[in-house]
Amino acid sequence: MPTTKVSIPGIHCEGCSRLIQDVSKDSTGVQSVRVDLVQKTVDIDHDDRFVLGDWKSEIESLNPDYKVHPLS
């Protein structure tokens, strides 16, 4: 299963983590999401249906501080 890693510098608390995880559950192709609040990164395990651009738009619409930067 592919994994995509992104940086979201605007995440800062457990509430951010839960929100990103909850919203990601409904994203097409997403299997699991791990948020690292210290590194401010998110690892997304997904299948071939996952579209990073769609997920990015959804996450960035949640909070003006959430700017998604792909790392891998």
N, C-alpha and C positions, 0 to 999 in steps of 0.2 A: 504494500500500500504506500503510495507516495506521501511525503510530508512536505509542506510548505512552511517556511519560517518567515515571520514578519516582525518588524519593530513598530511599536506604537508608543512613542515617547509620552503621550498624554495620559496613559493609564497610571494610577497611583494608589489604588486601594482595592480591598477585597470586593467592594461593590462593583468596581470596574471589571474585575475578573469575572464575577458571576454574570454580569450583564453580557459581556462578550461571549461567554460560554453558552448562555441561554439563547441568545440570538443565533449563534452559530449552529445550534442543534437543528434549526429549521432551514438552514442553507443547503441547497442541493449538493449532494456528494460528500458532505462533511461527515466523517465517522467519529472523530474526537478532537478536542481542543485542549491544549495545555497553556496556561498563562503564567509567565514568570514575572512577578511584580518587581523583583530586584533588577533584572536585566531589561524589563519593559519589552519583552518579546512574547510572541504567540506562535506555538507550533500547531499546525492544522494537519491532521491525518485525514486523507480524503481519497475518493475514487476518481475515475476519469471524467465524471460529470461535473466536478468542481471547476468553477470559473473564478479565478482570483479577483478579477475586476468587479464581478457582481458582489462577492463577499466584501471587498474593500468598500464599495459604495454603501452597502448596508451598515457596516461598522462605522464609517465616517459620518453617517447621518444621525448616529446616536448622540454624539457629543462633538462640539466644534474643536475640542482638544485632541480628538482621536484622528491622527493622520497616519495612515498605514504606509509603511515603507518595506517593500519586499527585500528579504535577505537571501532567500534561496527558493 
